């Protein structure tokens, strides 16, 4: 899944040592706010010191975040996990097509775009 917006919160990094293999780990939470008509906020997590250094996320960054959503059960309760796997700058949208030229600037020899709508002999409406 993907979300785009502005980073509005950067949590404190957490670190520890895995009980399974005694390997160190590092994790950090972030909140992104969309630019929709009704902005949404989403907290996501980045796991791994290498990814934290690679993404280098700061408050105010405009980013596109690709993430996975997963849920797990602990002591009879369920918890969601939203973990980012790719973070980067927002790619600009494709340039909009040039607006159509006004009808008055069309050459006189150009045919009408919709002749059926302009031909009143086909239309049986009184106006």
GIGINOR-V28338 format. One record per backbone hydrogen bond with DSSP energy under -0.5 kcal/mol. CO is the residue of the C=O (numbers start at 1). NH is the residue of the N-H. If there is no record, write none. Layout:
CO,NH + CO,NH
//
This chain:
1,67 + 3,65 + 5,63 + 6,33 + 7,60 + 9,31 + 14,27 + 16,25 + 18,22 + 23,18 + 25,16 + 26,48 + 27,14 + 28,46 + 29,11 + 30,44 + 31,8 + 31,9 + 32,42 + 33,6 + 37,39 + 40,34 + 42,32 + 44,30 + 45,84 + 46,28 + 48,52 + 49,53 + 50,54 + 51,55 + 52,56 + 58,61 + 61,7 + 61,63 + 62,90 + 63,5 + 64,66 + 64,88 + 65,3 + 66,85 + 66,86 + 68,83 + 70,81 + 72,79 + 74,77 + 77,74 + 79,72 + 81,70 + 81,83 + 82,45 + 82,84 + 83,68 + 86,66 + 88,64 + 102,105 + 103,106 + 107,110 + 114,118 + 115,119 + 118,120 + 119,122 + 119,123
//
